[in-house]
Amino acid sequence: MGNLHLLLIAAVAILAATAALPANAAVADIVTPAFFNGIKNQAPNSCAGKNFYTREAFLQAANAYPNFGNRGSLPGSKREIAAFFAHVTHETGSTTYCDPSQYPCAPGKKYYGRGPLQLTWNYNYAVCGRANNFNGVGDPDVVARDPVLAWKTALWFWMTNVRPVLPQGFGATIRKINGIECNGGNAPAVRARVSYYNSYCQKFGIQPEANTSC
């Protein structure tokens, strides 16, 4: 009985260890080429960003955010990655988006949505630029020229603004990214985001948690 008890303890320890995730090695294991290309192939061939956004650039950018996709358990980490890419798949988007009351705007520059999560407004470009070592106010177009930087802006916005509400469910992430869609503001857009999320959770072999809609 003593040996059996020790074996059971060892088995539990092994299961606990395998349920936990190392930092960013797991992101590459979850975001496989097949998964990434499955998302990219949803875009028509005429889409300019289809070849701009690559898995290699995403993984390189993710190295700068080692906590991304590391929720302490495999299901939790997969849900975060599924939520992130659900929003990435849906986001598209032009206007100046300048609010000089907080940060100055460079002459002739526009701070419209760029990157996988559509970074907008001069103040976001300014703060994100400081965090990722680029001149967000003076040269916002660099986000559209550098695919690694483009992914970094998306991960910066996610980690800074969206990830804190992730425990509240996917619906809370919709509200954080584009709250005007919620409460009937744009029901088709909400349904699209939720559909992507549910689909990616299914691909990862996990169940979505509660509160998927806003």
Salt bridges, closest charged atoms under 4 A:
GLU80 OE2 - ARG163 NE 2.76
GLU91 OE2 - ARG193 NH2 2.55
ASP139 OD2 - ARG145 NH2 2.65
ASP141 OD2 - LYS109 NZ 3.93
ASP141 OD1 - ARG114 NH2 2.72
GLU181 OE1 - ARG193 NE 2.83
